[in-house]
């Protein structure tokens, strides 16, 4: 069974994308980072491989989707609090990201979203499972 997740995302400008995500507090594993790819560490077992479009094309025979024009995937990651969600989205906006939906507060779950420099959509979510309806 799988123990790690690697999300591969095409990017137009690797240096700009790495700077964007660094400003949000993410780090990059230098072992798997070079001029073609940046290995962004999301957690101990989850990574986003930011690949230049040319390099990304070597892994697929399909066209690369324009994430600014169409949605192919929503990347959802958890946060430890509602405030952390708000902080990360604010950092994304300040670093050049775009807000594509308003925050949603469902009582037990709070989420807000941004699109990165290439248009990939990121959902930042805080869940308080003790407040989940029916969890008494």
C-alpha positions as CSV (number, residue, x, y, z in Angstrom):
1,X,0.0,0.0,0.0
2,X,1.2,3.5,-0.8
3,X,2.8,5.5,2.0
4,X,3.6,8.8,0.2
5,X,1.7,11.1,-2.2
6,X,3.5,13.1,-4.9
7,X,1.3,15.6,-6.7
8,X,2.9,16.6,-10.0
9,X,2.0,20.1,-11.3
10,X,3.2,21.9,-14.4
11,X,4.4,25.5,-13.9
12,X,5.4,28.2,-16.3
13,X,8.2,29.7,-14.1
14,X,9.7,27.4,-11.6
15,X,11.6,30.0,-9.7
16,X,8.5,32.2,-9.3
17,X,6.4,29.3,-8.2
18,X,9.0,28.2,-5.6
19,X,9.2,31.7,-4.3
20,X,5.4,31.9,-4.1
21,X,5.1,28.7,-2.1
22,X,8.1,29.5,0.1
23,X,6.3,32.8,1.1
24,X,3.4,30.6,2.3
25,X,5.7,28.7,4.6
26,X,6.5,25.6,2.5
27,X,10.0,24.2,2.1
28,X,11.6,22.4,-0.8
29,X,13.6,19.1,-0.6
30,X,17.0,19.9,-2.3
31,X,17.5,16.3,-3.1
32,X,14.7,16.4,-5.7
33,X,15.0,20.1,-6.7
34,X,16.9,21.4,-9.7
35,X,16.3,23.7,-12.7
36,X,13.4,21.5,-14.0
37,X,11.6,20.5,-10.7
38,X,11.0,21.7,-7.2
39,X,10.0,19.1,-4.6
40,X,7.7,21.1,-2.2
41,X,7.2,19.5,1.2
42,X,3.6,19.6,2.3
43,X,4.0,17.1,5.1
44,X,6.2,14.1,6.0
45,X,4.4,12.0,3.4
46,X,2.9,14.5,1.0
47,X,4.8,16.4,-1.7
48,X,4.0,18.6,-4.7
49,X,6.4,18.3,-7.5
50,X,6.4,21.6,-9.4
51,X,7.7,20.7,-12.8
52,X,8.5,23.1,-15.7
53,X,6.0,22.6,-18.5
54,X,8.7,21.2,-20.8
55,X,9.8,18.6,-18.2
56,X,6.1,17.8,-17.3
57,X,5.5,17.0,-21.0
58,X,8.0,14.1,-20.7
59,X,5.6,12.3,-18.4
60,X,2.5,12.5,-20.5
61,X,1.3,12.3,-24.1
62,X,-1.7,14.5,-23.3
63,X,-1.8,18.3,-23.6
64,X,-1.2,20.2,-20.5
65,X,-4.4,21.8,-19.2
66,X,-4.4,25.6,-18.7
67,X,-5.3,25.7,-15.1
68,X,-6.3,29.4,-15.4
69,X,-9.0,28.5,-17.9
70,X,-10.2,25.1,-16.7
71,X,-10.2,23.1,-13.5
72,X,-8.8,19.7,-13.6
73,X,-8.1,19.1,-9.9
74,X,-8.7,20.8,-6.5
75,X,-5.9,20.3,-4.1
76,X,-7.1,20.3,-0.5
77,X,-4.8,20.4,2.4
78,X,-5.7,20.7,6.1
79,X,-4.8,23.4,8.6
80,X,-4.6,23.2,12.3
81,X,-7.0,26.1,12.9
82,X,-9.4,28.6,11.2
83,X,-6.8,31.3,11.8
84,X,-4.2,29.2,9.9
85,X,-6.5,28.9,7.0
86,X,-7.0,32.7,6.9
87,X,-3.3,33.3,7.3
88,X,-2.3,31.0,4.5
89,X,-4.9,32.5,2.1
90,X,-3.8,36.0,3.0
91,X,-0.2,35.1,2.3
92,X,-1.2,33.6,-1.0
93,X,-3.0,36.7,-2.0
94,X,-0.1,38.9,-1.0
95,X,2.3,36.7,-3.0
96,X,0.3,37.1,-6.2
97,X,-2.2,34.3,-5.9
98,X,-5.9,34.8,-6.7
99,X,-8.9,34.1,-4.4
100,X,-11.4,32.2,-6.4
101,X,-14.1,31.6,-3.8
102,X,-15.3,33.1,-0.6
103,X,-14.6,31.4,2.7
104,X,-17.1,28.8,3.8
105,X,-17.9,28.1,7.5
106,X,-19.9,25.0,8.1
107,X,-19.5,25.0,11.9
108,X,-17.3,21.9,12.0
109,X,-15.4,22.7,8.9
110,X,-13.9,26.0,7.7
111,X,-12.4,26.4,4.2
112,X,-11.0,29.1,2.0
113,X,-9.3,28.8,-1.4
114,X,-6.7,30.3,-3.6
115,X,-5.2,29.8,-7.1
116,X,-1.4,29.8,-7.4
117,X,0.5,31.6,-10.0
118,X,-0.3,29.0,-12.7
119,X,-4.0,28.8,-11.7
120,X,-3.9,25.5,-9.7
121,X,-6.6,25.6,-7.1
122,X,-5.7,25.0,-3.5
123,X,-8.4,24.5,-0.8
124,X,-7.2,25.1,2.7
125,X,-9.4,23.4,5.3
126,X,-9.7,23.2,9.0
127,X,-12.0,20.5,10.4
128,X,-13.1,20.1,14.0
129,X,-14.4,16.6,14.0
130,X,-15.8,17.0,17.5
131,X,-18.3,19.4,16.0
132,X,-19.3,17.1,13.1
133,X,-23.1,16.7,13.1
134,X,-24.1,13.4,14.6
135,X,-20.8,13.0,16.5
136,X,-22.1,13.0,20.1
